[in-house]
């Protein structure tokens, strides 16, 4: 079920909120769990069993780790936990990809399994693994109530596309949270902002990007308009979802961590990835990069660690060699920044921002393209075109220039800072205007929802 759908906005969410706040506190977690399972089952009911199986397995693994922490065999328990979780993820997400790759490489005819990818499997698998690992490290308490653990993993605001919530972040709030009217209102406003990001900005930019990426023989201008539109689409699509998840969490008394921090103003690729999908970056840092030795080893081993992390990051995003190349691409640039490039960029901050933005846009080509030839052809149009500008580029700029310009401005902290200063200087009047502005956004968003059939979430495929 999409957050940006009429069934969610006008039926599911109001019913869940109404029943939740009418119920005694003792029964609220049970209601949230039932609602979350129904939310997930809306798209494909059979995969609820897969998610429940994952929850049960990791519940038992955590209990075993907690019970046998001082025994020699605890490392085998951890190895089994990782193998089972990655095995489930690998089968559903990568089995067809690997078999197809073997057939293409060795000219074999192995059977290619047709496996349907469960929505959100990467997110709930990583959350479950982080919980067991934290119990093993004694960085978090074991949860002996399976229903509470199920609520943590299945909680519908963050179930499908994150942010990847650590158990320690919400452990106390599962049974001891307090919902307040100011935080509820803040959550509503945050949800509306995320909804408007998705329905107005992401969908508007997405239609431009899809149109241009489906064209042939692109001019340089058209190619740049297309990739800028896609960069804006994926940012507002995913950050909008994260905003909605954080807002929904506040409505129920949960406090999720931020997942985006204006990544397109970054002055280096390393900074970009500290600002983009923060929960995923911190997950790979804490559970892969640091256990490999992080930056406490020799430079060459540090580069090795970075290479492993970024290859896995690319593969996490999708079962395709273009995603692997996308991850390796970023890994190489981050290695260069560690070696010498970062010091050079620090001396020229304005140029560093432009340089980083160009690198990110090139990276998005690999992320968006279905095949390597498509990506290479598109990049050639960006930098080595046959035609610099054509009528199609002029048409796209005239027709969609306003939405692209608004999206570019909204991707910076400028509107937020102006709004905060206005509210601070205006007091209660400013706060009233702030919520009135949110209501206007809600009206515009729902109007866009009713009028358009273009409403995908990019990160649902992961």
MIDREN-707749 format. One line per 3 residues: number of its first residue (from 1); their letters; for each residue x, y, z of C-alpha. Coordinates in nm, 3 decimals. Example, Ala and Ser with C-alpha at 12.3 -4.5 7.8 and 13.67 -1.06 7.14 Angstrom:
<rs>
1) AS) 1.230,-0.450,0.780  1.367,-0.106,0.714
</rs>
This chain:
<rs>
1) XXX) 0.000,0.000,0.000  0.147,0.333,-0.104  0.157,0.624,0.140
4) XXX) 0.068,0.840,-0.159  -0.257,0.657,-0.242  -0.618,0.745,-0.172
7) XXX) -0.678,0.413,0.008  -0.399,0.493,0.255  -0.471,0.863,0.301
10) XXX) -0.849,0.851,0.334  -0.919,0.504,0.473  -0.627,0.307,0.621
13) XXX) -0.447,0.587,0.808  -0.756,0.754,0.960  -0.892,0.419,1.082
16) XXX) -0.557,0.313,1.229  -0.510,0.648,1.406  -0.866,0.660,1.539
19) XXX) -0.864,0.307,1.680  -0.510,0.348,1.813  -0.591,0.658,2.018
22) XXX) -0.923,0.515,2.142  -0.767,0.193,2.266  -0.618,0.158,2.615
25) XXX) -0.239,0.181,2.609  -0.207,-0.194,2.678  -0.360,-0.285,2.343
28) XXX) -0.198,-0.022,2.121  0.107,-0.226,2.023  -0.112,-0.519,1.925
31) XXX) -0.328,-0.294,1.708  -0.022,-0.140,1.541  0.117,-0.487,1.465
34) XXX) -0.212,-0.605,1.313  -0.237,-0.285,1.108  0.124,-0.320,0.991
37) XXX) 0.075,-0.680,0.879  -0.241,-0.579,0.692  -0.052,-0.289,0.534
40) XXX) 0.218,-0.525,0.407  -0.031,-0.791,0.298  -0.218,-0.540,0.082
43) XXX) 0.034,-0.581,-0.199  0.108,-0.955,-0.179  -0.045,-1.147,0.114
46) XXX) 0.178,-1.455,0.083  0.492,-1.255,0.160  0.360,-1.177,0.508
49) XXX) 0.455,-1.536,0.594  0.808,-1.471,0.469  0.842,-1.162,0.686
52) XXX) 0.699,-1.342,0.990  0.941,-1.628,0.929  1.229,-1.381,0.917
55) XXX) 1.110,-1.223,1.243  1.079,-1.561,1.417  1.420,-1.680,1.298
58) XXX) 1.596,-1.366,1.417  1.402,-1.368,1.745  1.537,-1.718,1.813
61) XXX) 1.888,-1.628,1.699  1.896,-1.329,1.937  1.777,-1.545,2.228
64) XXX) 2.043,-1.804,2.147  2.315,-1.539,2.128  2.200,-1.390,2.458
67) XXX) 2.187,-1.731,2.628  2.516,-1.871,2.496  2.715,-1.547,2.481
70) XXX) 3.005,-1.687,2.684  3.017,-2.022,2.502  3.259,-2.102,2.222
73) XXX) 2.977,-2.187,1.981  2.824,-1.838,1.988  3.024,-1.739,1.679
76) XXX) 2.870,-2.030,1.492  2.527,-1.900,1.593  2.619,-1.561,1.448
79) XXX) 2.756,-1.720,1.132  2.433,-1.918,1.092  2.225,-1.603,1.147
82) XXX) 2.412,-1.415,0.876  2.397,-1.714,0.638  2.022,-1.762,0.684
85) XXX) 1.936,-1.394,0.643  2.162,-1.342,0.343  2.042,-1.673,0.201
88) XXX) 1.679,-1.558,0.208  1.773,-1.218,0.065  1.997,-1.380,-0.197
91) XXX) 1.732,-1.624,-0.316  1.455,-1.372,-0.359  1.667,-1.085,-0.487
94) XXX) 1.969,-1.231,-0.666  1.909,-1.592,-0.770  1.785,-1.508,-1.120
97) XXX) 2.059,-1.247,-1.166  2.343,-1.483,-1.075  2.214,-1.773,-1.285
100) XXX) 2.162,-1.542,-1.584  2.515,-1.407,-1.539  2.656,-1.762,-1.533
103) XXX) 2.462,-1.851,-1.849  2.584,-1.539,-2.027  2.945,-1.583,-1.918
106) XXX) 2.991,-1.955,-1.977  2.728,-2.004,-2.251  2.537,-2.251,-2.035
109) XXX) 2.163,-2.314,-2.022  2.101,-2.341,-1.650  1.742,-2.296,-1.542
112) XXX) 1.671,-1.936,-1.442  1.430,-1.927,-1.145  1.146,-1.679,-1.176
115) XXX) 1.132,-1.538,-0.825  0.905,-1.248,-0.731  1.088,-0.990,-0.519
118) XXX) 0.904,-0.925,-0.189  0.863,-0.551,-0.134  1.099,-0.413,0.130
121) XXX) 1.291,-0.737,0.188  1.627,-0.555,0.189  1.505,-0.315,0.456
124) XXX) 1.347,-0.559,0.700  1.633,-0.809,0.656  1.893,-0.546,0.743
127) XXX) 1.691,-0.431,1.044  1.661,-0.787,1.174  2.033,-0.853,1.126
130) XXX) 2.133,-0.530,1.302  1.916,-0.630,1.599  2.085,-0.969,1.644
133) XXX) 2.433,-0.822,1.591  2.367,-0.551,1.851  2.253,-0.816,2.100
136) XXX) 2.575,-1.009,2.030  2.786,-0.696,2.080  2.586,-0.606,2.393
139) XXX) 2.499,-0.278,2.224  2.130,-0.352,2.270  1.904,-0.555,2.497
142) XXX) 1.750,-0.882,2.384  1.374,-0.864,2.329  1.205,-1.164,2.490
145) XXX) 0.855,-1.073,2.371  0.824,-1.190,2.008  0.530,-0.958,1.944
148) XXX) 0.736,-0.653,2.042  1.017,-0.762,1.812  0.762,-0.819,1.536
151) XXX) 0.632,-0.465,1.585  0.984,-0.323,1.559  1.050,-0.497,1.226
154) XXX) 0.701,-0.480,1.075  0.602,-0.127,1.187  0.436,0.006,0.873
157) XXX) 0.578,0.362,0.859  0.931,0.235,0.789  0.863,-0.121,0.667
160) XXX) 0.877,-0.078,0.291  1.153,0.173,0.219  1.314,0.272,0.547
163) XXX) 1.477,0.452,0.704  1.657,0.145,0.840  1.574,0.186,1.209
166) XXX) 1.813,0.040,1.468  1.645,-0.147,1.750  1.821,0.066,2.011
169) XXX) 1.660,0.377,1.856  1.306,0.262,1.940  1.362,-0.004,2.207
172) XXX) 1.237,0.212,2.495  0.953,0.358,2.288  0.802,0.020,2.204
175) XXX) 0.659,-0.007,2.556  0.721,0.333,2.716  0.641,0.596,2.455
178) XXX) 0.418,0.894,2.520  0.214,1.050,2.242  0.163,1.426,2.271
181) XXX) -0.055,1.665,2.074  0.236,1.895,1.970  0.437,1.599,1.838
184) XXX) 0.128,1.460,1.665  0.079,1.795,1.490  0.449,1.803,1.402
187) XXX) 0.417,1.452,1.261  0.117,1.550,1.048  0.306,1.849,0.907
190) XXX) 0.616,1.637,0.838  0.402,1.376,0.662  0.238,1.642,0.444
193) XXX) 0.577,1.783,0.346  0.694,1.437,0.244  0.370,1.374,0.055
196) XXX) 0.408,1.698,-0.139  0.772,1.614,-0.218  0.655,1.287,-0.367
199) XXX) 0.337,1.387,-0.550  0.434,1.734,-0.672  0.812,1.739,-0.714
202) XXX) 0.920,1.375,-0.756  0.635,1.276,-0.986  0.666,1.597,-1.189
205) XXX) 1.040,1.549,-1.238  0.994,1.176,-1.296  0.771,1.229,-1.596
208) XXX) 1.038,1.452,-1.751  1.313,1.198,-1.679  1.117,0.903,-1.817
211) XXX) 1.029,1.091,-2.134  1.390,1.185,-2.206  1.542,0.849,-2.112
214) XXX) 1.307,0.682,-2.360  1.427,0.908,-2.644  1.704,0.831,-2.895
217) XXX) 1.985,1.049,-3.032  1.988,1.296,-2.746  2.144,1.640,-2.772
220) XXX) 2.372,1.754,-2.491  2.109,1.989,-2.352  1.839,1.724,-2.355
223) XXX) 2.065,1.469,-2.186  2.151,1.710,-1.905  1.786,1.807,-1.855
226) XXX) 1.698,1.437,-1.832  1.959,1.342,-1.575  1.895,1.652,-1.363
229) XXX) 1.524,1.563,-1.365  1.604,1.206,-1.260  1.839,1.324,-0.982
232) XXX) 1.561,1.545,-0.847  1.303,1.269,-0.888  1.497,1.009,-0.690
235) XXX) 1.586,1.259,-0.417  1.233,1.384,-0.359  1.088,1.035,-0.406
238) XXX) 1.306,0.878,-0.139  1.347,1.173,0.099  0.972,1.231,0.068
241) XXX) 0.909,0.871,0.175  1.149,0.915,0.467  0.970,1.236,0.570
244) XXX) 0.638,1.056,0.561  0.781,0.767,0.766  0.925,1.004,1.027
247) XXX) 0.598,1.197,1.041  0.391,0.879,1.082  0.628,0.766,1.356
250) XXX) 0.566,1.089,1.549  0.190,1.038,1.521  0.232,0.711,1.712
253) XXX) 0.501,0.833,1.953  0.810,0.695,1.774  1.115,0.905,1.692
256) XXX) 1.302,0.784,1.382  1.638,0.933,1.288  1.680,1.160,0.987
259) XXX) 1.767,0.988,0.659  1.860,1.283,0.434  2.043,1.611,0.488
262) XXX) 2.045,1.810,0.160  2.295,1.585,-0.021  2.315,1.797,-0.338
265) XXX) 2.503,2.076,-0.159  2.790,1.839,-0.072  3.150,1.938,-0.139
268) XXX) 3.279,1.583,-0.187  3.147,1.238,-0.272  3.224,1.127,0.085
271) XXX) 3.010,1.411,0.218  2.734,1.327,-0.029  2.710,0.978,0.119
274) XXX) 2.704,1.115,0.471  2.397,1.313,0.367  2.218,1.063,0.138
277) XXX) 2.032,0.759,0.278  2.205,0.809,0.611  2.060,0.495,0.769
280) XXX) 2.201,0.268,0.497  2.543,0.435,0.502  2.567,0.403,0.880
283) XXX) 2.454,0.038,0.857  2.737,-0.054,0.618  2.982,0.151,0.824
286) XXX) 2.894,-0.014,1.156  2.833,-0.372,1.039  3.075,-0.413,0.747
289) XXX) 3.339,-0.139,0.722  3.441,-0.117,1.090  3.444,-0.498,1.146
292) XXX) 3.678,-0.524,0.845  3.915,-0.283,1.018  3.776,0.047,0.896
295) XXX) 4.044,0.313,0.875  4.249,0.164,1.159  4.449,-0.047,0.916
298) XXX) 4.710,0.022,0.648  4.604,0.244,0.355  4.581,-0.048,0.113
301) XXX) 4.360,-0.248,0.350  4.147,0.061,0.402  4.100,0.085,0.024
304) XXX) 4.014,-0.285,0.021  3.752,-0.226,0.291  3.605,0.065,0.097
307) XXX) 3.596,-0.146,-0.220  3.406,-0.426,-0.043  3.158,-0.186,0.117
310) XXX) 3.082,-0.003,-0.207  3.049,-0.317,-0.417  2.800,-0.446,-0.159
313) XXX) 2.623,-0.109,-0.152  2.575,-0.125,-0.527  2.456,-0.484,-0.514
316) XXX) 2.216,-0.404,-0.229  2.037,-0.157,-0.454  1.958,-0.409,-0.724
319) XXX) 2.038,-0.735,-0.898  2.217,-0.586,-1.199  2.576,-0.525,-1.303
322) XXX) 2.490,-0.160,-1.359  2.421,-0.131,-0.984  2.750,-0.304,-0.905
325) XXX) 2.929,-0.062,-1.140  2.748,0.227,-0.972  2.876,0.114,-0.632
328) XXX) 3.231,0.059,-0.758  3.220,0.401,-0.925  3.153,0.569,-0.591
331) XXX) 3.405,0.349,-0.415  3.679,0.462,-0.654  3.602,0.832,-0.606
334) XXX) 3.594,0.794,-0.227  3.930,0.614,-0.238  4.074,0.901,-0.443
337) XXX) 3.937,1.151,-0.192  4.098,0.956,0.091  4.430,0.950,-0.099
340) XXX) 4.463,1.313,-0.211  4.154,1.453,-0.384  3.974,1.546,-0.064
343) XXX) 4.247,1.792,0.039  4.237,1.960,-0.301  3.858,1.994,-0.295
346) XXX) 3.867,2.147,0.053  4.065,2.442,-0.088  3.799,2.536,-0.345
349) XXX) 3.455,2.479,-0.182  3.243,2.632,-0.462  3.423,2.437,-0.733
352) XXX) 3.410,2.129,-0.509  3.029,2.148,-0.494  3.001,2.174,-0.873
355) XXX) 3.251,1.891,-0.921  3.067,1.666,-0.675  2.731,1.740,-0.834
358) XXX) 2.861,1.646,-1.180  3.005,1.319,-1.045  2.675,1.238,-0.875
361) XXX) 2.477,1.308,-1.192  2.704,1.076,-1.393  2.655,0.813,-1.123
364) XXX) 2.277,0.843,-1.152  2.305,0.751,-1.522  2.432,0.405,-1.423
367) XXX) 2.161,0.383,-1.159  1.884,0.470,-1.405  2.003,0.284,-1.716
370) XXX) 1.898,-0.077,-1.769  2.223,-0.185,-1.939  2.583,-0.071,-1.977
373) XXX) 2.541,0.026,-2.344  2.247,0.249,-2.251  2.451,0.416,-1.976
376) XXX) 2.754,0.473,-2.201  2.538,0.612,-2.481  2.370,0.853,-2.240
379) XXX) 2.700,0.973,-2.092  2.836,1.027,-2.443  2.536,1.250,-2.512
382) XXX) 2.617,1.448,-2.196  2.984,1.509,-2.278  3.055,1.413,-2.643
385) XXX) 2.733,1.487,-2.831  2.665,1.515,-3.201  2.426,1.804,-3.129
388) XXX) 2.454,2.057,-2.845  2.090,2.171,-2.837  1.774,2.091,-3.027
391) XXX) 1.403,2.169,-3.035  1.323,1.881,-2.799  1.547,2.033,-2.531
394) XXX) 1.378,2.372,-2.579  1.036,2.211,-2.552  1.123,2.029,-2.227
397) XXX) 1.270,2.344,-2.078  0.966,2.555,-2.167  0.713,2.293,-2.058
400) XXX) 0.886,2.178,-1.739  1.130,2.454,-1.649  0.917,2.581,-1.360
403) XXX) 0.885,2.244,-1.182  1.256,2.173,-1.234  1.353,2.516,-1.098
406) XXX) 1.127,2.473,-0.793  1.271,2.128,-0.732  1.628,2.259,-0.755
409) XXX) 1.548,2.529,-0.500  1.372,2.283,-0.269  1.678,2.054,-0.280
412) XXX) 1.872,2.323,-0.090  1.826,2.434,0.274  1.726,2.786,0.163
415) XXX) 1.343,2.745,0.184  1.366,2.573,0.523  1.592,2.842,0.667
418) XXX) 1.367,3.121,0.541  1.064,2.948,0.691  1.235,2.893,1.028
421) XXX) 1.345,3.257,1.051  0.995,3.374,0.961  0.838,3.156,1.230
424) XXX) 1.093,3.271,1.490  1.031,3.636,1.414  0.651,3.605,1.388
427) XXX) 0.577,3.396,1.696  0.233,3.234,1.711  0.121,3.404,1.390
430) XXX) 0.415,3.243,1.210  0.327,2.900,1.350  -0.033,2.942,1.236
433) XXX) 0.086,3.037,0.888  0.322,2.739,0.893  0.037,2.494,0.946
436) XXX) -0.180,2.682,0.698  0.099,2.635,0.444  0.095,2.263,0.522
439) XXX) -0.279,2.249,0.452  -0.224,2.420,0.116  0.042,2.158,0.034
442) XXX) -0.201,1.883,0.133  -0.466,2.024,-0.100  -0.218,2.051,-0.389
445) XXX) -0.083,1.701,-0.320  -0.423,1.534,-0.312  -0.523,1.722,-0.627
448) XXX) -0.210,1.591,-0.798  -0.287,1.241,-0.670  -0.638,1.241,-0.810
451) XXX) -0.531,1.391,-1.143  -0.230,1.165,-1.213  -0.174,0.793,-1.266
454) XXX) 0.208,0.833,-1.243  0.284,0.738,-0.882  0.568,0.482,-0.842
457) XXX) 0.810,0.473,-0.551  1.159,0.412,-0.691  1.295,0.243,-0.379
460) XXX) 1.016,-0.016,-0.367  1.225,-0.222,-0.609  1.495,-0.265,-0.344
</rs>
